[in-house]
Amino acid sequence: MTTFEQVKEIVANQLSIDPAKITEHTTFEEVEADSLDVVEVIMNIESEFNVDLPDEEVEGFKNVGELSKYVDQLLS
């Protein structure tokens, strides 16, 4: 499973939506995630991948793909 697929699953589980509705270009606004949802997604990603995602970095992500690419960079 790729990093994107894992991130997609985390987002889908947190928001109780079908993972098939999430692409790399999906924004959190498109899936109606509020700020608390986003914080919980980030916490779950940090736990799942054992990484630290600084708030200032997270705020700059435009979509799920950018978030997963950043996690990939942290893992390499």
All heavy atoms as a GROMACS GRO file, in nm:
protein
  602
    1MET      N    1   0.085  -0.118   0.000
    1MET     CA    2   0.000   0.000   0.000
    1MET      C    3   0.089   0.124   0.000
    1MET      O    4   0.182   0.134   0.078
    1MET     CB    5  -0.090  -0.002   0.125
    1MET     CG    6  -0.187   0.112   0.130
    1MET     SD    7  -0.298   0.111   0.275
    1MET     CE    8  -0.412  -0.018   0.229
    2THR      N    9   0.059   0.216  -0.089
    2THR     CA   10   0.138   0.338  -0.098
    2THR      C   11   0.105   0.434   0.016
    2THR      O   12   0.002   0.420   0.082
    2THR     CB   13   0.113   0.411  -0.231
    2THR    OG1   14  -0.021   0.459  -0.232
    2THR    CG2   15   0.138   0.321  -0.352
    3THR      N   16   0.191   0.533   0.034
    3THR     CA   17   0.164   0.635   0.136
    3THR      C   18   0.033   0.706   0.106
    3THR      O   19  -0.048   0.728   0.195
    3THR     CB   20   0.280   0.737   0.142
    3THR    OG1   21   0.402   0.667   0.169
    3THR    CG2   22   0.255   0.842   0.248
    4PHE      N   23   0.010   0.739  -0.022
    4PHE     CA   24  -0.115   0.806  -0.058
    4PHE      C   25  -0.235   0.720  -0.020
    4PHE      O   26  -0.333   0.771   0.036
    4PHE     CB   27  -0.121   0.841  -0.207
    4PHE     CG   28  -0.257   0.888  -0.248
    4PHE    CD1   29  -0.304   1.012  -0.206
    4PHE    CD2   30  -0.341   0.807  -0.323
    4PHE    CE1   31  -0.432   1.055  -0.240
    4PHE    CE2   32  -0.468   0.850  -0.357
    4PHE     CZ   33  -0.514   0.974  -0.316
    5GLU      N   34  -0.229   0.590  -0.049
    5GLU     CA   35  -0.342   0.503  -0.016
    5GLU      C   36  -0.366   0.498   0.134
    5GLU      O   37  -0.481   0.496   0.179
    5GLU     CB   38  -0.318   0.363  -0.072
    5GLU     CG   39  -0.326   0.358  -0.223
    5GLU     CD   40  -0.277   0.226  -0.280
    5GLU    OE1   41  -0.196   0.157  -0.215
    5GLU    OE2   42  -0.317   0.194  -0.393
    6GLN      N   43  -0.259   0.495   0.212
    6GLN     CA   44  -0.273   0.495   0.358
    6GLN      C   45  -0.332   0.627   0.408
    6GLN      O   46  -0.421   0.626   0.493
    6GLN     CB   47  -0.138   0.469   0.425
    6GLN     CG   48  -0.090   0.327   0.407
    6GLN     CD   49   0.048   0.309   0.467
    6GLN    OE1   50   0.147   0.347   0.407
    6GLN    NE2   51   0.054   0.252   0.586
    7VAL      N   52  -0.283   0.739   0.355
    7VAL     CA   53  -0.336   0.870   0.394
    7VAL      C   54  -0.483   0.880   0.354
    7VAL      O   55  -0.567   0.927   0.430
    7VAL     CB   56  -0.252   0.984   0.332
    7VAL    CG1   57  -0.322   1.119   0.349
    7VAL    CG2   58  -0.113   0.988   0.395
    8LYS      N   59  -0.516   0.832   0.235
    8LYS     CA   60  -0.654   0.834   0.187
    8LYS      C   61  -0.744   0.755   0.281
    8LYS      O   62  -0.854   0.800   0.315
    8LYS     CB   63  -0.659   0.776   0.045
    8LYS     CG   64  -0.798   0.771  -0.014
    8LYS     CD   65  -0.796   0.738  -0.160
    8LYS     CE   66  -0.781   0.590  -0.184
    8LYS     NZ   67  -0.809   0.552  -0.325
    9GLU      N   68  -0.698   0.640   0.326
    9GLU     CA   69  -0.777   0.558   0.419
    9GLU      C   70  -0.798   0.631   0.551
    9GLU      O   71  -0.908   0.628   0.608
    9GLU     CB   72  -0.708   0.423   0.444
    9GLU     CG   73  -0.717   0.327   0.328
    9GLU     CD   74  -0.859   0.277   0.302
    9GLU    OE1   75  -0.934   0.256   0.398
    9GLU    OE2   76  -0.893   0.260   0.184
   10ILE      N   77  -0.694   0.697   0.600
   10ILE     CA   78  -0.706   0.771   0.726
   10ILE      C   79  -0.809   0.883   0.711
   10ILE      O   80  -0.895   0.901   0.796
   10ILE     CB   81  -0.568   0.826   0.770
   10ILE    CG1   82  -0.477   0.711   0.813
   10ILE    CG2   83  -0.584   0.928   0.883
   10ILE    CD1   84  -0.332   0.749   0.834
   11VAL      N   85  -0.800   0.957   0.601
   11VAL     CA   86  -0.895   1.066   0.576
   11VAL      C   87  -1.037   1.010   0.565
   11VAL      O   88  -1.131   1.062   0.627
   11VAL     CB   89  -0.857   1.145   0.449
   11VAL    CG1   90  -0.967   1.245   0.411
   11VAL    CG2   91  -0.724   1.217   0.468
   12ALA      N   92  -1.054   0.904   0.488
   12ALA     CA   93  -1.186   0.845   0.469
   12ALA      C   94  -1.245   0.795   0.601
   12ALA      O   95  -1.364   0.818   0.629
   12ALA     CB   96  -1.178   0.731   0.368
   13ASN      N   97  -1.164   0.729   0.681
   13ASN     CA   98  -1.211   0.679   0.810
   13ASN      C   99  -1.250   0.793   0.903
   13ASN      O  100  -1.354   0.786   0.970
   13ASN     CB  101  -1.106   0.590   0.877
   13ASN     CG  102  -1.091   0.457   0.809
   13ASN    OD1  103  -1.181   0.409   0.741
   13ASN    ND2  104  -0.974   0.396   0.824
   14GLN      N  105  -1.168   0.896   0.908
   14GLN     CA  106  -1.195   1.009   0.997
   14GLN      C  107  -1.324   1.080   0.958
   14GLN      O  108  -1.401   1.123   1.043
   14GLN     CB  109  -1.078   1.108   0.994
   14GLN     CG  110  -1.098   1.229   1.082
   14GLN     CD  111  -1.110   1.193   1.229
   14GLN    OE1  112  -1.035   1.110   1.279
   14GLN    NE2  113  -1.204   1.253   1.298
   15LEU      N  114  -1.349   1.092   0.829
   15LEU     CA  115  -1.464   1.167   0.781
   15LEU      C  116  -1.584   1.079   0.748
   15LEU      O  117  -1.688   1.128   0.704
   15LEU     CB  118  -1.425   1.249   0.658
   15LEU     CG  119  -1.310   1.347   0.680
   15LEU    CD1  120  -1.272   1.414   0.549
   15LEU    CD2  121  -1.347   1.450   0.785
   16SER      N  122  -1.568   0.948   0.767
   16SER     CA  123  -1.675   0.852   0.738
   16SER      C  124  -1.727   0.867   0.594
   16SER      O  125  -1.847   0.879   0.570
   16SER     CB  126  -1.790   0.868   0.837
   16SER     OG  127  -1.745   0.847   0.968
   17ILE      N  128  -1.631   0.867   0.500
   17ILE     CA  129  -1.669   0.875   0.360
   17ILE      C  130  -1.602   0.761   0.283
   17ILE      O  131  -1.507   0.699   0.331
   17ILE     CB  132  -1.630   1.010   0.296
   17ILE    CG1  133  -1.480   1.035   0.305
   17ILE    CG2  134  -1.708   1.124   0.357
   17ILE    CD1  135  -1.432   1.160   0.232
   18ASP      N  136  -1.652   0.735   0.163
   18ASP     CA  137  -1.599   0.631   0.077
   18ASP      C  138  -1.460   0.672   0.027
   18ASP      O  139  -1.446   0.780  -0.033
   18ASP     CB  140  -1.694   0.612  -0.041
   18ASP     CG  141  -1.651   0.502  -0.136
   18ASP    OD1  142  -1.544   0.440  -0.117
   18ASP    OD2  143  -1.726   0.479  -0.233
   19PRO      N  144  -1.358   0.589   0.050
   19PRO     CA  145  -1.223   0.621   0.004
   19PRO      C  146  -1.217   0.646  -0.147
   19PRO      O  147  -1.131   0.720  -0.195
   19PRO     CB  148  -1.139   0.501   0.042
   19PRO     CG  149  -1.217   0.428   0.145
   19PRO     CD  150  -1.361   0.463   0.123
   20ALA      N  151  -1.307   0.586  -0.223
   20ALA     CA  152  -1.309   0.604  -0.368
   20ALA      C  153  -1.338   0.749  -0.407
   20ALA      O  154  -1.307   0.790  -0.519
   20ALA     CB  155  -1.412   0.511  -0.431
   21LYS      N  156  -1.394   0.826  -0.316
   21LYS     CA  157  -1.425   0.967  -0.345
   21LYS      C  158  -1.303   1.057  -0.327
   21LYS      O  159  -1.311   1.176  -0.353
   21LYS     CB  160  -1.538   1.015  -0.254
   21LYS     CG  161  -1.670   0.949  -0.282
   21LYS     CD  162  -1.779   1.006  -0.195
   21LYS     CE  163  -1.911   0.940  -0.230
   21LYS     NZ  164  -2.023   0.999  -0.158
   22ILE      N  165  -1.193   1.001  -0.279
   22ILE     CA  166  -1.074   1.081  -0.249
   22ILE      C  167  -0.966   1.053  -0.355
   22ILE      O  168  -0.928   0.938  -0.377
   22ILE     CB  169  -1.019   1.049  -0.109
   22ILE    CG1  170  -1.125   1.080  -0.003
   22ILE    CG2  171  -0.891   1.127  -0.081
   22ILE    CD1  172  -1.089   1.033   0.136
   23THR      N  173  -0.920   1.161  -0.418
   23THR     CA  174  -0.809   1.152  -0.513
   23THR      C  175  -0.695   1.238  -0.459
   23THR      O  176  -0.710   1.304  -0.356
   23THR     CB  177  -0.849   1.204  -0.653
   23THR    OG1  178  -0.865   1.347  -0.644
   23THR    CG2  179  -0.976   1.139  -0.703
   24GLU      N  180  -0.585   1.239  -0.530
   24GLU     CA  181  -0.472   1.323  -0.489
   24GLU      C  182  -0.509   1.471  -0.492
   24GLU      O  183  -0.450   1.551  -0.422
   24GLU     CB  184  -0.350   1.296  -0.576
   24GLU     CG  185  -0.287   1.162  -0.551
   24GLU     CD  186  -0.156   1.143  -0.626
   24GLU    OE1  187  -0.109   1.236  -0.694
   24GLU    OE2  188  -0.100   1.033  -0.615
   25HIS      N  189  -0.608   1.506  -0.573
   25HIS     CA  190  -0.646   1.647  -0.590
   25HIS      C  191  -0.761   1.689  -0.498
   25HIS      O  192  -0.799   1.805  -0.499
   25HIS     CB  193  -0.683   1.673  -0.735
   25HIS     CG  194  -0.573   1.638  -0.830
   25HIS    ND1  195  -0.458   1.713  -0.842
   25HIS    CD2  196  -0.558   1.533  -0.914
   25HIS    CE1  197  -0.377   1.656  -0.930
   25HIS    NE2  198  -0.436   1.547  -0.975
   26THR      N  199  -0.812   1.595  -0.418
   26THR     CA  200  -0.922   1.625  -0.328
   26THR      C  201  -0.876   1.719  -0.217
   26THR      O  202  -0.776   1.692  -0.150
   26THR     CB  203  -0.980   1.496  -0.266
   26THR    OG1  204  -1.025   1.411  -0.371
   26THR    CG2  205  -1.095   1.526  -0.172
   27THR      N  206  -0.950   1.828  -0.198
   27THR     CA  207  -0.919   1.920  -0.088
   27THR      C  208  -1.004   1.883   0.033
   27THR      O  209  -1.107   1.815   0.020
   27THR     CB  210  -0.949   2.066  -0.127
   27THR    OG1  211  -1.091   2.080  -0.146
   27THR    CG2  212  -0.873   2.108  -0.252
   28PHE      N  213  -0.960   1.930   0.149
   28PHE     CA  214  -1.038   1.902   0.269
   28PHE      C  215  -1.173   1.974   0.265
   28PHE      O  216  -1.271   1.925   0.320
   28PHE     CB  217  -0.958   1.941   0.394
   28PHE     CG  218  -0.845   1.845   0.422
   28PHE    CD1  219  -0.714   1.883   0.400
   28PHE    CD2  220  -0.870   1.718   0.467
   28PHE    CE1  221  -0.609   1.795   0.423
   28PHE    CE2  222  -0.766   1.628   0.490
   28PHE     CZ  223  -0.636   1.666   0.468
   29GLU      N  224  -1.178   2.086   0.196
   29GLU     CA  225  -1.305   2.158   0.181
   29GLU      C  226  -1.404   2.077   0.099
   29GLU      O  227  -1.524   2.074   0.128
   29GLU     CB  228  -1.283   2.295   0.115
   29GLU     CG  229  -1.209   2.395   0.201
   29GLU     CD  230  -1.056   2.376   0.197
   29GLU    OE1  231  -1.003   2.314   0.102
   29GLU    OE2  232  -0.990   2.421   0.291
   30GLU      N  233  -1.354   2.009  -0.004
   30GLU     CA  234  -1.442   1.929  -0.090
   30GLU      C  235  -1.508   1.814  -0.015
   30GLU      O  236  -1.618   1.773  -0.050
   30GLU     CB  237  -1.364   1.873  -0.210
   30GLU     CG  238  -1.325   1.978  -0.311
   30GLU     CD  239  -1.233   1.922  -0.420
   30GLU    OE1  240  -1.163   1.822  -0.397
   30GLU    OE2  241  -1.232   1.982  -0.526
   31VAL      N  242  -1.440   1.762   0.086
   31VAL     CA  243  -1.498   1.652   0.165
   31VAL      C  244  -1.558   1.702   0.295
   31VAL      O  245  -1.587   1.624   0.386
   31VAL     CB  246  -1.394   1.540   0.190
   31VAL    CG1  247  -1.360   1.468   0.060
   31VAL    CG2  248  -1.267   1.595   0.256
   32GLU      N  249  -1.576   1.834   0.301
   32GLU     CA  250  -1.644   1.901   0.413
   32GLU      C  251  -1.579   1.873   0.549
   32GLU      O  252  -1.647   1.854   0.650
   32GLU     CB  253  -1.792   1.864   0.414
   32GLU     CG  254  -1.863   1.908   0.288
   32GLU     CD  255  -2.009   1.870   0.284
   32GLU    OE1  256  -2.061   1.816   0.384
   32GLU    OE2  257  -2.072   1.894   0.181
   33ALA      N  258  -1.446   1.872   0.549
   33ALA     CA  259  -1.371   1.854   0.674
   33ALA      C  260  -1.356   1.989   0.743
   33ALA      O  261  -1.313   2.086   0.681
   33ALA     CB  262  -1.234   1.795   0.646
   34ASP      N  263  -1.394   1.995   0.871
   34ASP     CA  264  -1.371   2.118   0.946
   34ASP      C  265  -1.232   2.114   1.009
   34ASP      O  266  -1.159   2.016   0.993
   34ASP     CB  267  -1.482   2.142   1.049
   34ASP     CG  268  -1.489   2.034   1.156
   34ASP    OD1  269  -1.388   1.964   1.181
   34ASP    OD2  270  -1.597   2.020   1.218
   35SER      N  271  -1.195   2.220   1.078
   35SER     CA  272  -1.059   2.229   1.132
   35SER      C  273  -1.030   2.118   1.232
   35SER      O  274  -0.919   2.066   1.237
   35SER     CB  275  -1.035   2.365   1.195
   35SER     OG  276  -1.128   2.391   1.297
   36LEU      N  277  -1.129   2.077   1.310
   36LEU     CA  278  -1.109   1.967   1.406
   36LEU      C  279  -1.085   1.836   1.331
   36LEU      O  280  -0.998   1.757   1.371
   36LEU     CB  281  -1.229   1.954   1.500
   36LEU     CG  282  -1.220   1.844   1.605
   36LEU    CD1  283  -1.097   1.864   1.694
   36LEU    CD2  284  -1.345   1.840   1.690
   37ASP      N  285  -1.159   1.813   1.224
   37ASP     CA  286  -1.137   1.692   1.143
   37ASP      C  287  -0.994   1.688   1.091
   37ASP      O  288  -0.928   1.584   1.094
   37ASP     CB  289  -1.234   1.688   1.023
   37ASP     CG  290  -1.378   1.662   1.062
   37ASP    OD1  291  -1.401   1.588   1.159
   37ASP    OD2  292  -1.466   1.716   0.994
   38VAL      N  293  -0.947   1.802   1.041
   38VAL     CA  294  -0.812   1.808   0.985
   38VAL      C  295  -0.709   1.780   1.093
   38VAL      O  296  -0.614   1.704   1.072
   38VAL     CB  297  -0.786   1.944   0.916
   38VAL    CG1  298  -0.641   1.955   0.871
   38VAL    CG2  299  -0.880   1.962   0.798
   39VAL      N  300  -0.728   1.837   1.212
   39VAL     CA  301  -0.635   1.812   1.322
   39VAL      C  302  -0.633   1.664   1.356
   39VAL      O  303  -0.526   1.605   1.377
   39VAL     CB  304  -0.674   1.897   1.446
   39VAL    CG1  305  -0.600   1.850   1.570
   39VAL    CG2  306  -0.648   2.044   1.420
   40GLU      N  307  -0.749   1.600   1.360
   40GLU     CA  308  -0.754   1.458   1.392
   40GLU      C  309  -0.692   1.373   1.282
   40GLU      O  310  -0.625   1.273   1.311
   40GLU     CB  311  -0.898   1.417   1.422
   40GLU     CG  312  -0.947   1.477   1.553
   40GLU     CD  313  -1.090   1.441   1.588
   40GLU    OE1  314  -1.157   1.373   1.508
   40GLU    OE2  315  -1.134   1.482   1.696
   41VAL      N  316  -0.710   1.412   1.157
   41VAL     CA  317  -0.645   1.342   1.046
   41VAL      C  318  -0.493   1.351   1.063
   41VAL      O  319  -0.423   1.250   1.052
   41VAL     CB  320  -0.688   1.400   0.910
   41VAL    CG1  321  -0.593   1.356   0.798
   41VAL    CG2  322  -0.831   1.361   0.876
   42ILE      N  323  -0.443   1.470   1.091
   42ILE     CA  324  -0.299   1.490   1.108
   42ILE      C  325  -0.247   1.407   1.225
   42ILE      O  326  -0.142   1.341   1.213
   42ILE     CB  327  -0.266   1.640   1.129
   42ILE    CG1  328  -0.305   1.722   1.005
   42ILE    CG2  329  -0.120   1.660   1.165
   42ILE    CD1  330  -0.243   1.674   0.875
   43MET      N  331  -0.319   1.405   1.336
   43MET     CA  332  -0.276   1.325   1.452
   43MET      C  333  -0.272   1.177   1.416
   43MET      O  334  -0.179   1.106   1.456
   43MET     CB  335  -0.369   1.351   1.570
   43MET     CG  336  -0.350   1.488   1.631
   43MET     SD  337  -0.471   1.535   1.759
   43MET     CE  338  -0.500   1.386   1.850
   44ASN      N  339  -0.370   1.129   1.341
   44ASN     CA  340  -0.372   0.989   1.300
   44ASN      C  341  -0.258   0.956   1.206
   44ASN      O  342  -0.198   0.849   1.215
   44ASN     CB  343  -0.507   0.954   1.236
   44ASN     CG  344  -0.619   0.946   1.336
   44ASN    OD1  345  -0.599   0.916   1.453
   44ASN    ND2  346  -0.740   0.976   1.292
   45ILE      N  347  -0.227   1.048   1.116
   45ILE     CA  348  -0.114   1.027   1.024
   45ILE      C  349   0.017   1.024   1.102
   45ILE      O  350   0.102   0.938   1.079
   45ILE     CB  351  -0.111   1.137   0.915
   45ILE    CG1  352  -0.228   1.115   0.818
   45ILE    CG2  353   0.023   1.137   0.840
   45ILE    CD1  354  -0.248   1.228   0.720
   46GLU      N  355   0.034   1.117   1.196
   46GLU     CA  356   0.155   1.120   1.278
   46GLU      C  357   0.171   0.988   1.354
   46GLU      O  358   0.281   0.933   1.362
   46GLU     CB  359   0.151   1.237   1.376
   46GLU     CG  360   0.169   1.371   1.309
   46GLU     CD  361   0.156   1.489   1.404
   46GLU    OE1  362   0.079   1.481   1.502
   46GLU    OE2  363   0.224   1.590   1.379
   47SER      N  364   0.062   0.937   1.406
   47SER     CA  365   0.067   0.811   1.480
   47SER      C  366   0.096   0.693   1.388
   47SER      O  367   0.180   0.608   1.419
   47SER     CB  368  -0.066   0.791   1.553
   47SER     OG  369  -0.070   0.669   1.618
   48GLU      N  370   0.026   0.687   1.277
   48GLU     CA  371   0.041   0.576   1.183
   48GLU      C  372   0.182   0.567   1.125
   48GLU      O  373   0.238   0.459   1.112
   48GLU     CB  374  -0.061   0.591   1.070
   48GLU     CG  375  -0.052   0.486   0.961
   48GLU     CD  376  -0.106   0.351   1.002
   48GLU    OE1  377  -0.189   0.344   1.096
   48GLU    OE2  378  -0.065   0.250   0.942
   49PHE      N  379   0.240   0.681   1.089
   49PHE     CA  380   0.369   0.682   1.023
   49PHE      C  381   0.485   0.716   1.117
   49PHE      O  382   0.600   0.717   1.073
   49PHE     CB  383   0.368   0.783   0.907
   49PHE     CG  384   0.278   0.743   0.793
   49PHE    CD1  385   0.150   0.795   0.782
   49PHE    CD2  386   0.320   0.652   0.697
   49PHE    CE1  387   0.067   0.760   0.678
   49PHE    CE2  388   0.238   0.616   0.592
   49PHE     CZ  389   0.111   0.670   0.583
   50ASN      N  390   0.454   0.746   1.242
   50ASN     CA  391   0.555   0.784   1.341
   50ASN      C  392   0.639   0.902   1.290
   50ASN      O  393   0.762   0.896   1.286
   50ASN     CB  394   0.643   0.665   1.378
   50ASN     CG  395   0.722   0.691   1.503
   50ASN    OD1  396   0.680   0.766   1.591
   50ASN    ND2  397   0.839   0.629   1.513
   51VAL      N  398   0.569   1.008   1.248
   51VAL     CA  399   0.633   1.130   1.199
   51VAL      C  400   0.572   1.250   1.272
   51VAL      O  401   0.468   1.238   1.337
   51VAL     CB  402   0.614   1.149   1.047
   51VAL    CG1  403   0.684   1.038   0.970
   51VAL    CG2  404   0.467   1.159   1.008
   52ASP      N  405   0.638   1.364   1.260
   52ASP     CA  406   0.586   1.488   1.316
   52ASP      C  407   0.555   1.584   1.201
   52ASP      O  408   0.642   1.612   1.119
   52ASP     CB  409   0.690   1.551   1.410
   52ASP     CG  410   0.639   1.677   1.476
   52ASP    OD1  411   0.520   1.682   1.511
   52ASP    OD2  412   0.719   1.772   1.492
   53LEU      N  413   0.430   1.628   1.194
   53LEU     CA  414   0.390   1.721   1.089
   53LEU      C  415   0.370   1.859   1.151
   53LEU      O  416   0.270   1.884   1.218
   53LEU     CB  417   0.258   1.674   1.025
   53LEU     CG  418   0.261   1.537   0.959
   53LEU    CD1  419   0.122   1.495   0.915
   53LEU    CD2  420   0.355   1.537   0.841
   54PRO      N  421   0.466   1.948   1.129
   54PRO     CA  422   0.456   2.083   1.186
   54PRO      C  423   0.334   2.158   1.133
   54PRO      O  424   0.301   2.149   1.015
   54PRO     CB  425   0.585   2.152   1.140
   54PRO     CG  426   0.675   2.044   1.091
   54PRO     CD  427   0.587   1.930   1.050
   55ASP      N  428   0.267   2.230   1.223
   55ASP     CA  429   0.145   2.304   1.186
   55ASP      C  430   0.168   2.397   1.067
   55ASP      O  431   0.084   2.406   0.977
   55ASP     CB  432   0.093   2.387   1.304
   55ASP     CG  433   0.040   2.300   1.416
   55ASP    OD1  434   0.009   2.182   1.391
   55ASP    OD2  435   0.028   2.352   1.530
   56GLU      N  436   0.283   2.466   1.066
   56GLU     CA  437   0.308   2.561   0.957
   56GLU      C  438   0.318   2.491   0.822
   56GLU      O  439   0.287   2.550   0.719
   56GLU     CB  440   0.431   2.648   0.984
   56GLU     CG  441   0.561   2.572   0.999
   56GLU     CD  442   0.589   2.521   1.140
   56GLU    OE1  443   0.504   2.537   1.229
   56GLU    OE2  444   0.697   2.464   1.161
   57GLU      N  445   0.362   2.366   0.820
   57GLU     CA  446   0.368   2.289   0.695
   57GLU      C  447   0.228   2.245   0.654
   57GLU      O  448   0.187   2.258   0.539
   57GLU     CB  449   0.459   2.167   0.709
   57GLU     CG  450   0.605   2.200   0.726
   57GLU     CD  451   0.668   2.255   0.600
   57GLU    OE1  452   0.619   2.228   0.490
   57GLU    OE2  453   0.767   2.329   0.614
   58VAL      N  454   0.154   2.191   0.750
   58VAL     CA  455   0.021   2.136   0.724
   58VAL      C  456  -0.073   2.243   0.668
   58VAL      O  457  -0.152   2.217   0.577
   58VAL     CB  458  -0.038   2.074   0.852
   58VAL    CG1  459  -0.183   2.035   0.834
   58VAL    CG2  460   0.045   1.955   0.897
   59GLU      N  461  -0.062   2.364   0.720
   59GLU     CA  462  -0.150   2.472   0.676
   59GLU      C  463  -0.132   2.505   0.528
   59GLU      O  464  -0.222   2.558   0.465
   59GLU     CB  465  -0.127   2.597   0.761
   59GLU     CG  466  -0.172   2.580   0.903
   59GLU     CD  467  -0.127   2.694   0.994
   59GLU    OE1  468  -0.062   2.788   0.947
   59GLU    OE2  469  -0.157   2.686   1.114
   60GLY      N  470  -0.017   2.472   0.472
   60GLY     CA  471   0.011   2.504   0.333
   60GLY      C  472  -0.036   2.400   0.232
   60GLY      O  473  -0.034   2.425   0.112
   61PHE      N  474  -0.080   2.284   0.279
   61PHE     CA  475  -0.121   2.179   0.187
   61PHE      C  476  -0.255   2.213   0.125
   61PHE      O  477  -0.351   2.244   0.194
   61PHE     CB  478  -0.128   2.044   0.257
   61PHE     CG  479   0.003   1.998   0.313
   61PHE    CD1  480   0.010   1.942   0.439
   61PHE    CD2  481   0.120   2.010   0.241
   61PHE    CE1  482   0.130   1.901   0.492
   61PHE    CE2  483   0.241   1.969   0.293
   61PHE     CZ  484   0.246   1.914   0.419
   62LYS      N  485  -0.262   2.202  -0.008
   62LYS     CA  486  -0.385   2.234  -0.080
   62LYS      C  487  -0.476   2.112  -0.094
   62LYS      O  488  -0.596   2.126  -0.112
   62LYS     CB  489  -0.352   2.290  -0.217
   62LYS     CG  490  -0.282   2.424  -0.212
   62LYS     CD  491  -0.259   2.476  -0.353
   62LYS     CE  492  -0.198   2.614  -0.351
   62LYS     NZ  493  -0.054   2.615  -0.340
   63ASN      N  494  -0.417   1.991  -0.091
   63ASN     CA  495  -0.498   1.872  -0.112
   63ASN      C  496  -0.434   1.748  -0.047
   63ASN      O  497  -0.325   1.756   0.007
   63ASN     CB  498  -0.520   1.849  -0.262
   63ASN     CG  499  -0.390   1.845  -0.339
   63ASN    OD1  500  -0.297   1.776  -0.300
   63ASN    ND2  501  -0.384   1.918  -0.449
   64VAL      N  502  -0.504   1.638  -0.056
   64VAL     CA  503  -0.459   1.513   0.007
   64VAL      C  504  -0.329   1.464  -0.056
   64VAL      O  505  -0.242   1.411   0.013
   64VAL     CB  506  -0.570   1.406  -0.003
   64VAL    CG1  507  -0.523   1.273   0.054
   64VAL    CG2  508  -0.697   1.452   0.069
   65GLY      N  509  -0.312   1.486  -0.186
   65GLY     CA  510  -0.189   1.445  -0.254
   65GLY      C  511  -0.066   1.515  -0.199
   65GLY      O  512   0.038   1.453  -0.178
   66GLU      N  513  -0.077   1.647  -0.176
   66GLU     CA  514   0.036   1.721  -0.121
   66GLU      C  515   0.071   1.671   0.019
   66GLU      O  516   0.189   1.660   0.054
   66GLU     CB  517   0.005   1.871  -0.118
   66GLU     CG  518   0.005   1.936  -0.254
   66GLU     CD  519  -0.022   2.085  -0.247
   66GLU    OE1  520  -0.027   2.142  -0.137
   66GLU    OE2  521  -0.037   2.145  -0.355
   67LEU      N  522  -0.030   1.641   0.098
   67LEU     CA  523  -0.007   1.588   0.232
   67LEU      C  524   0.065   1.454   0.226
   67LEU      O  525   0.164   1.433   0.296
   67LEU     CB  526  -0.141   1.576   0.306
   67LEU     CG  527  -0.138   1.510   0.444
   67LEU    CD1  528  -0.046   1.586   0.539
   67LEU    CD2  529  -0.279   1.504   0.501
   68SER      N  530   0.019   1.366   0.140
   68SER     CA  531   0.083   1.234   0.130
   68SER      C  532   0.226   1.244   0.076
   68SER      O  533   0.314   1.171   0.120
   68SER     CB  534  -0.001   1.137   0.047
   68SER     OG  535  -0.006   1.176  -0.087
   69LYS      N  536   0.251   1.336  -0.018
   69LYS     CA  537   0.387   1.354  -0.069
   69LYS      C  538   0.480   1.405   0.040
   69LYS      O  539   0.597   1.364   0.047
   69LYS     CB  540   0.386   1.449  -0.188
   69LYS     CG  541   0.330   1.386  -0.314
   69LYS     CD  542   0.324   1.484  -0.428
   69LYS     CE  543   0.254   1.418  -0.546
   69LYS     NZ  544   0.223   1.513  -0.652
   70TYR      N  545   0.430   1.492   0.125
   70TYR     CA  546   0.511   1.544   0.236
   70TYR      C  547   0.547   1.430   0.332
   70TYR      O  548   0.661   1.418   0.375
   70TYR     CB  549   0.439   1.656   0.308
   70TYR     CG  550   0.523   1.719   0.417
   70TYR    CD1  551   0.628   1.804   0.387
   70TYR    CD2  552   0.498   1.692   0.551
   70TYR    CE1  553   0.706   1.862   0.486
   70TYR    CE2  554   0.575   1.748   0.652
   70TYR     CZ  555   0.679   1.832   0.618
   70TYR     OH  556   0.758   1.888   0.716
   71VAL      N  557   0.449   1.346   0.362
   71VAL     CA  558   0.475   1.230   0.450
   71VAL      C  559   0.579   1.141   0.385
   71VAL      O  560   0.672   1.094   0.451
   71VAL     CB  561   0.345   1.152   0.481
   71VAL    CG1  562   0.374   1.023   0.554
   71VAL    CG2  563   0.249   1.239   0.562
   72ASP      N  564   0.567   1.117   0.255
   72ASP     CA  565   0.667   1.038   0.181
   72ASP      C  566   0.808   1.096   0.197
   72ASP      O  567   0.904   1.022   0.218
   72ASP     CB  568   0.634   1.034   0.031
   72ASP     CG  569   0.577   0.903  -0.013
   72ASP    OD1  570   0.588   0.804   0.060
   72ASP    OD2  571   0.521   0.900  -0.125
   73GLN      N  572   0.819   1.228   0.187
   73GLN     CA  573   0.949   1.294   0.201
   73GLN      C  574   1.006   1.272   0.342
   73GLN      O  575   1.126   1.250   0.357
   73GLN     CB  576   0.938   1.444   0.175
   73GLN     CG  577   0.912   1.478   0.031
   73GLN     CD  578   0.885   1.627   0.011
   73GLN    OE1  579   0.873   1.702   0.106
   73GLN    NE2  580   0.874   1.667  -0.114
   74LEU      N  581   0.920   1.276   0.442
   74LEU     CA  582   0.966   1.255   0.579
   74LEU      C  583   1.014   1.112   0.601
   74LEU      O  584   1.104   1.087   0.682
   74LEU     CB  585   0.854   1.285   0.679
   74LEU     CG  586   0.810   1.431   0.691
   74LEU    CD1  587   0.691   1.442   0.786
   74LEU    CD2  588   0.925   1.519   0.739
   75LEU      N  589   0.955   1.020   0.529
   75LEU     CA  590   0.989   0.878   0.545
   75LEU      C  591   1.114   0.838   0.470
   75LEU      O  592   1.173   0.734   0.496
   75LEU     CB  593   0.871   0.790   0.501
   75LEU     CG  594   0.744   0.804   0.584
   75LEU    CD1  595   0.632   0.725   0.521
   75LEU    CD2  596   0.767   0.763   0.728
   76SER      N  597   1.158   0.920   0.374
   76SER     CA  598   1.275   0.880   0.294
   76SER      C  599   1.402   0.940   0.344
   76SER      O  600   1.410   1.014   0.436
   76SER     CB  601   1.254   0.917   0.148
   76SER     OG  602   1.224   1.054   0.134
   0.00000   0.00000   0.00000
